[in-house]
C-alpha cells in the first residue's frame, strides 16, 4: 500500500481520486478551513488518522512513515484571477511547508497541484524556486497542465500538476496523461435521438428536450452569467467565488440554460393584443380560441439559472453521496460552492494515481525506500 498524507486537503479531491484507484491509504490530513474540515470528516472515515489544522505547526516527527505527500497548495497567490503576489503573499509561502516536511520524511513520491499561472509568475522565477527546492532534496520532477474536461467531467479546468519521485528511472513515465478517461460513445442501435441504444462502457449522450430552440438539441447547455452570455459545451472553471454573483472576468461563473415546454402566444408580433386578459399561456395549456382577427404562435425559449452546489461538486468528480454527506451536517450553499471551487478534480487525481501505482509496482520504490535513502547518502 502507498501511504499518503493529504496536505491542504480541502474536501479531499486527491484522496477520492487515489482511493478510487486502490492501493493507496491515507494516514492523515491538514486543512485550516474549519468548514472544509467538517465536510472532509463527514465524507471519509478518518478514524485513527492524524489531523493538523495549520501546516506551519506540523512536526515531521509526529507523522508516520510516508510514501507520498499530495497537496493542492493555495493557488490564489499565483492565479491570474488574483493579484499574483506569489511568495509575497503568506499563502504563497505555504509551499515551503510541503518542502520542509518532504525534506524530513523523504517520501518516495510528491503530487502537487496549482494554477497554470504559477508557470509564468514573476517571469518564471517563482516556479524555478519551487523546482530548485525539490531538486535539492533529491527529487526528479515532471509537470504538465491538464484540463479536467478530458477526464470525464464537463468542466474547463486547466491545472498544473507536478510529480516528484526519488528514482531517476521513473523519468518520463507520468506525463503526459492520456486525456481520454471517458470512452468514446458507441452506438448499438441507431434511430432518432431518445430511441438510440448505446454501449454502457462509453460516455452518455447528452439528454435531449423534444423541441426546438436553444435547448432543442441537447436540453441543457452551460452558459456564463454575463449580460451577453455565451453557450458552451463545457462548464467554466468552478471557482470558490461561484456563489458571489457576476464576476469581473468574463465567463467566470457558470449557469445552465434550461429549455421550457412550448407556450401558446397570441399574435406574436403585437404585444398589446390580449384574449381574456392574457397574451401567453402556461406550458402545456391548450391554445387560445381561434378568431378571425388573431394569429397564433408558439413562444419557446428557456431561462437561465446558476449551477446548484451539487452540480458544482459533480463537475469536480465527487459523487452525490459525498456531497450529501457534507450538506447534511448543515453547511450553507455558499460554503459548498467554495469547497467545490477549491477542490482538485477527482478523475485527474485518479489518472495520475494510476501512473504512480504502476511505477511503484514496477520498481518497488516504496518497498526499497531505505535502500534508496542509503544510496543517496
PESUL-V794428 format. One record per residue. N is the residue number from 0. RES is the residue in three letters. OMEGA is omega as a letter, one per 30 degrees, with the letter a starting at -180 (999 if undefined). BURIAL is + if it has 24 or more other C-alpha atoms within 12 Angstrom, else -. Layout:
[[N;RES;OMEGA;BURIAL] [N;RES;OMEGA;BURIAL]]
//
This chain:
[[0;UNK;l;+] [1;UNK;a;+] [2;UNK;a;+] [3;UNK;l;+] [4;UNK;a;+] [5;UNK;a;+] [6;UNK;a;+] [7;UNK;a;+] [8;UNK;a;+] [9;UNK;l;+] [10;UNK;l;+] [11;UNK;l;+] [12;UNK;l;+] [13;UNK;a;+] [14;UNK;l;+] [15;UNK;a;+] [16;UNK;a;+] [17;UNK;l;+] [18;UNK;l;+] [19;UNK;l;+] [20;UNK;a;+] [21;UNK;a;-] [22;UNK;l;+] [23;UNK;l;+] [24;UNK;a;+] [25;UNK;l;+] [26;UNK;a;+] [27;UNK;a;+] [28;UNK;l;+] [29;UNK;l;+] [30;UNK;a;+] [31;UNK;l;+] [32;UNK;a;-] [33;UNK;a;-] [34;UNK;l;+] [35;UNK;l;+] [36;UNK;l;+] [37;UNK;l;+] [38;UNK;a;+] [39;UNK;a;+] [40;UNK;l;+] [41;UNK;a;+] [42;UNK;a;+] [43;UNK;l;+] [44;UNK;a;-] [45;UNK;a;-] [46;UNK;a;-] [47;UNK;l;-] [48;UNK;l;-] [49;UNK;l;+] [50;UNK;l;+] [51;UNK;l;+] [52;UNK;a;+] [53;UNK;a;-] [54;UNK;a;+] [55;UNK;a;+] [56;UNK;l;-] [57;UNK;l;+] [58;UNK;a;-] [59;UNK;l;+] [60;UNK;a;-] [61;UNK;a;-] [62;UNK;l;+] [63;UNK;l;+] [64;UNK;a;+] [65;UNK;l;+] [66;UNK;a;+] [67;UNK;l;+] [68;UNK;l;+] [69;UNK;a;+] [70;UNK;l;+] [71;UNK;a;+] [72;UNK;a;+] [73;UNK;a;+] [74;UNK;a;+] [75;UNK;a;+] [76;UNK;a;+] [77;UNK;a;+] [78;UNK;l;+] [79;UNK;l;-] [80;UNK;l;-] [81;UNK;a;-] [82;UNK;l;-] [83;UNK;l;+] [84;UNK;l;-] [85;UNK;a;+] [86;UNK;l;+] [87;UNK;l;-] [88;UNK;a;-] [89;UNK;l;-] [90;UNK;l;+] [91;UNK;a;+] [92;UNK;a;+] [93;UNK;l;+] [94;UNK;a;+] [95;UNK;l;+] [96;UNK;l;+] [97;UNK;a;+] [98;UNK;a;+] [99;UNK;a;+] [100;UNK;l;+] [101;UNK;a;+] [102;UNK;a;+] [103;UNK;a;-] [104;UNK;l;+] [105;UNK;l;+] [106;UNK;a;+] [107;UNK;a;+] [108;UNK;l;+] [109;UNK;l;+] [110;UNK;a;+] [111;UNK;l;+] [112;UNK;l;+] [113;UNK;l;+] [114;UNK;l;+] [115;UNK;l;+] [116;UNK;l;+] [117;UNK;a;+] [118;UNK;a;+] [119;UNK;a;-] [120;UNK;l;+] [121;UNK;l;-] [122;UNK;l;-] [123;UNK;a;-] [124;UNK;l;-] [125;UNK;a;+] [126;UNK;l;+] [127;UNK;l;-] [128;UNK;l;+] [129;UNK;a;+] [130;UNK;a;+] [131;UNK;a;-] [132;UNK;a;+] [133;UNK;l;+] [134;UNK;l;-] [135;UNK;l;-] [136;UNK;l;+] [137;UNK;a;+] [138;UNK;l;+] [139;UNK;a;+] [140;UNK;l;+] [141;UNK;l;+] [142;UNK;a;+] [143;UNK;l;+] [144;UNK;l;+] [145;UNK;a;+] [146;UNK;a;+] [147;UNK;a;+] [148;UNK;a;+] [149;UNK;a;+] [150;UNK;l;+] [151;UNK;l;+] [152;UNK;a;+] [153;UNK;l;+] [154;UNK;l;+] [155;UNK;a;+] [156;UNK;l;+] [157;UNK;l;+] [158;UNK;l;+] [159;UNK;l;+] [160;UNK;a;+] [161;UNK;l;+] [162;UNK;l;+] [163;UNK;l;+] [164;UNK;a;+] [165;UNK;l;+] [166;UNK;a;+] [167;UNK;a;-] [168;UNK;l;-] [169;UNK;a;+] [170;UNK;l;-] [171;UNK;a;-] [172;UNK;l;+] [173;UNK;a;+] [174;UNK;f;+] [175;UNK;l;-] [176;UNK;l;+] [177;UNK;a;-] [178;UNK;a;-] [179;UNK;l;-] [180;UNK;l;+] [181;UNK;a;+] [182;UNK;l;-] [183;UNK;l;-] [184;UNK;a;-] [185;UNK;a;-] [186;UNK;l;-] [187;UNK;a;-] [188;UNK;a;-] [189;UNK;l;-] [190;UNK;l;-] [191;UNK;a;-] [192;UNK;a;-] [193;UNK;l;-] [194;UNK;a;-] [195;UNK;l;-] [196;UNK;a;-] [197;UNK;l;-] [198;UNK;a;-] [199;UNK;a;-] [200;UNK;l;-] [201;UNK;l;-] [202;UNK;l;-] [203;UNK;l;-] [204;UNK;a;+] [205;UNK;l;-] [206;UNK;a;-] [207;UNK;l;+] [208;UNK;a;+] [209;UNK;a;-] [210;UNK;a;-] [211;UNK;a;-] [212;UNK;a;+] [213;UNK;a;+] [214;UNK;a;+] [215;UNK;a;+] [216;UNK;a;-] [217;UNK;l;+] [218;UNK;a;+] [219;UNK;l;+] [220;UNK;l;+] [221;UNK;a;+] [222;UNK;l;+] [223;UNK;a;+] [224;UNK;l;+] [225;UNK;a;-] [226;UNK;l;-] [227;UNK;a;-] [228;UNK;l;-] [229;UNK;l;+] [230;UNK;l;+] [231;UNK;l;-] [232;UNK;a;+] [233;UNK;l;+] [234;UNK;l;+] [235;UNK;l;+] [236;UNK;l;+] [237;UNK;a;+] [238;UNK;l;+] [239;UNK;a;+] [240;UNK;a;+] [241;UNK;a;+] [242;UNK;a;+] [243;UNK;l;-] [244;UNK;a;-] [245;UNK;l;-] [246;UNK;l;-] [247;UNK;a;-] [248;UNK;a;-] [249;UNK;l;-] [250;UNK;a;+] [251;UNK;a;+] [252;UNK;a;+] [253;UNK;l;+] [254;UNK;l;+] [255;UNK;l;+] [256;UNK;a;+] [257;UNK;a;+] [258;UNK;l;+] [259;UNK;l;+] [260;UNK;l;+] [261;UNK;l;+] [262;UNK;l;+] [263;UNK;l;+] [264;UNK;a;+] [265;UNK;l;+] [266;UNK;a;+] [267;UNK;a;-] [268;UNK;a;-] [269;UNK;a;-] [270;UNK;a;-] [271;UNK;a;-] [272;UNK;l;-] [273;UNK;l;-] [274;UNK;a;-] [275;UNK;l;-] [276;UNK;a;-] [277;UNK;l;-] [278;UNK;a;+] [279;UNK;l;+] [280;UNK;l;+] [281;UNK;l;-] [282;UNK;l;-] [283;UNK;l;-] [284;UNK;l;-] [285;UNK;a;-] [286;UNK;l;+] [287;UNK;l;+] [288;UNK;l;-] [289;UNK;l;-] [290;UNK;a;-] [291;UNK;a;-] [292;UNK;a;-] [293;UNK;l;-] [294;UNK;a;-] [295;UNK;l;+] [296;UNK;l;-] [297;UNK;l;+] [298;UNK;a;+] [299;UNK;l;+] [300;UNK;a;-] [301;UNK;l;+] [302;UNK;a;-] [303;UNK;l;+] [304;UNK;l;-] [305;UNK;l;+] [306;UNK;l;+] [307;UNK;l;+] [308;UNK;a;+] [309;UNK;l;+] [310;UNK;l;+] [311;UNK;l;+] [312;UNK;l;+] [313;UNK;a;+] [314;UNK;l;+] [315;UNK;l;+] [316;UNK;l;+] [317;UNK;a;+] [318;UNK;l;+] [319;UNK;l;-] [320;UNK;l;-] [321;UNK;l;+] [322;UNK;a;+] [323;UNK;l;+] [324;UNK;l;+] [325;UNK;a;+] [326;UNK;a;+] [327;UNK;l;-] [328;UNK;l;-] [329;UNK;l;-] [330;UNK;l;+] [331;UNK;l;-] [332;UNK;a;+] [333;UNK;l;+] [334;UNK;a;+] [335;UNK;l;+] [336;UNK;a;+] [337;UNK;a;+] [338;UNK;l;+] [339;UNK;a;+] [340;UNK;a;+] [341;UNK;a;+] [342;UNK;l;+] [343;UNK;l;+] [344;UNK;a;+] [345;UNK;a;+] [346;UNK;l;+] [347;UNK;l;+] [348;UNK;l;+] [349;UNK;a;+] [350;UNK;l;+] [351;UNK;l;+] [352;UNK;l;+] [353;UNK;l;+] [354;UNK;l;+] [355;UNK;l;+] [356;UNK;l;+] [357;UNK;l;-] [358;UNK;a;+] [359;UNK;l;+] [360;UNK;a;-] [361;UNK;a;-] [362;UNK;a;-] [363;UNK;a;-] [364;UNK;a;+] [365;UNK;l;+] [366;UNK;a;-] [367;UNK;a;-] [368;UNK;a;+] [369;UNK;l;-] [370;UNK;l;-] [371;UNK;l;-] [372;UNK;l;-] [373;UNK;l;-] [374;UNK;a;-] [375;UNK;l;-] [376;UNK;999;-]]
//
